[in-house]
Amino acid sequence: DVRSGKFDTIQLVDEATGIAFDQKGGGPLFYDPSGYVWGKSHTKQREGLLHRYSIAGKRAKSYQFTDYIRSFCRSPDGQLWLAFADSKERGKLARFDPATGQATDYRNADGSNPLSGRDGYFMASWNNGEIWIATNEQLVFVNANEGTARVFGKGKELAQQSSADDLLTICKGNDGSVLFGTVGGGLNILDPSTGNIQV
């Protein structure tokens, strides 16, 4: 409560059974204007759990996945994008439709997996179908509308270098730039229009 400065622990109670979920961990929270808060956790077996918490009803509906959810984000159109830890490809991107409760694996138009070999630590989406993903290997920008992905960061194959390739967080600058925090390399600023990175 921002007025009193007091915290209250909210238990995730299943809206169908009235029983609290047995879940571990946590992650980012995203507000849904329809009256919900989305969050993630996992089971003891590290199976992914996506939660939709009703602010008014104080109950949650959860969706379970075989793979662990490393991070997720909500795009302006209400779709959720999930970065899974996949046993075969290390990382995997999927789109979750709250209306159907179904997740669909995403691939680029050429069939490639934009998160293959990568851990998606943090995600952000400011435009429908456009997802920024901070990973252990550079910054990945996925344009699902065009079926493409671009990589920015540290690496000999990249013209513009970041100060480190292990990234943890992203935010949008007022001028349209993308700011990302690195492990050991401080804050970097990317100009998406040119690909230039200020370290």
N, C-alpha and C positions, 0 to 999 in steps of 0.2 A: 504494500500500500504506500504510494509515494507521498500521501498526505501525513500518514503516521510514522512512516519509516520502518514499519514492521513487516517481516516476512511470514508467509504462510506456506507450509508444505502441502502441495496438491497431490493426492494419490490418484493414480490412473485407474479408474474403476470401469470395468466393462459395462457398456450401456445395455447389453443384452442379458448378462447374468448378475450384475451387481457385485461381482467379485473383483478385487484388485488384481491387476496383471502382475505376473511374476516375470519381471524384466530387469535387465542390467544396463548400466551405462547411460548414455544420453547424447545429445548433440544440439545443433542449432534449432531454434524455434522460428516459425513463420506464421504471421497473422493472416487469417483468411477473412476478408470483409463480410462473408456470409455468417460470421459468428463463431468461427473455429480457430484453434491454434494447432498447427502441425508440428510434430516432433518425431524423433527417432530414438530407438534403443535396440537392445538385442536380447535373445534368450541366453540361458546358461550354455547352450551349444553354439552360441554366436550366430544364430539365424537372425536375419534382419527383421525388425519390427518398425512399422510406420504407424504413427498414432494421429488420429483426428480428435482433438479434445473440444467438446462443446462448452463454451464459456457460460452460457445460460443454464444448460442442463447439468453441468459439472460431471459429465460422463464421457468416456472415450470409446471410439471404435478403432480397432487395430487391424492391420494387414500384415501377414507374416510371409517372409520370403526365405528361400533356401540359403541365399548368400547374405553375408554381412553388409549392411549399408554403411559405407565410410562417411558419406556426406550427402546432402540433398539441398535443393532450392526450389522456390516457387516462382514461376514466371508470371507476368502480368495477366495472362489469360487464365490463370488458375491451375494450369498444369504443373505437376511436380516432376523434377528431374532428379534421378537417383544415381549416385556413383557407388556401384557394388564392388566388393572384393571378390573377384571371380577366381576359382581354383585353376582354371585352364589358361586364362589370359591376364591374370593378376587384377586388372581393372575392367569394368564394364559399365556402360551408360544405358539408362533406361528412362522412358517417359511413363509417368503414372497419371492416369486419368481419374480424378476423384469421382466423376459421374458414374463410371463403370466399376471402379475399384480394381482395375487391371493395369499391369505394367507391361510395356512393350520394349524389348531390347532395341537400342538405336545403333544403326550402322550408317557410315557415310555412303554417298551415292555409289562409290567404287567398291563397296562391301567391306571396307576397312573399319576397324574398331578404334575410335579416337583415344581410348584409354588403355589400349593393349600395352602391357608392361608398366603401367603407371598406377599409382595410388592417388585417388581423388580426395584430397584433404578438405577442400572448401570449395563451394560453388556459389555463383551469383548469376542472376538473369534480370536485365533491365528492359529487354525487348523480347516479344514473343518469338520463340524458336532460336534465340541466341543465348548460349550458355558459356560462361567463363569458369574454368576449373583450375584451381591451384593444386598442383601435384608434386610428387617427389622428383619429377623430371620436367621442369619448366611449366609455363602457363599455357593452357590449352583453350582455344576459342572454337566452339562448335556452332556452326550456322546450320541448324536442322532444316531451315527453309530451303537452303541450297544443297544440303547434303555434303557439306565440306567442313574441314577442320584445319586450323592454323596453330602453329606452336611458336611461342615466344619464350626467350630465356637464355640460359647459359648452355653452350654447346658449340663445338667447332663447326658444325654445319649451319649455324645461324649467324647471319651478318651482324645482328644487334645482340649484344651480350648483356645478361643481367648479372648482378653481383654474386648470385648463388642460384642453384637449380632446384633446391628444396624449398617449396613455397607452402605457406600455411594459411594465408588469408588474402582477401581481395575486397576492394571497395571502389566505387566510381567517384571520380573527381568532378567538381562543378563545371570544368571545361570539357568534359567528355573523356578525359584520360582515365586509365585504369591503374590504381595504386595496388601494389601487392607486397606483402611482407615475406621476407625470406628467412631461412635458418642460417644465421651467421653472416648474412649479407645486408642486413638492414632493410630499409624501405626503397623500393624501386617504382618508377613511374613510367608507364607505357603510353605512347601516343598511338592509338589503334589505326589512325589514318595513314601514318607513315611507317609504323613498326619500330620507331626509335624508342629506346629505353634510356631513361635518365637514372643513374645509380648514385 
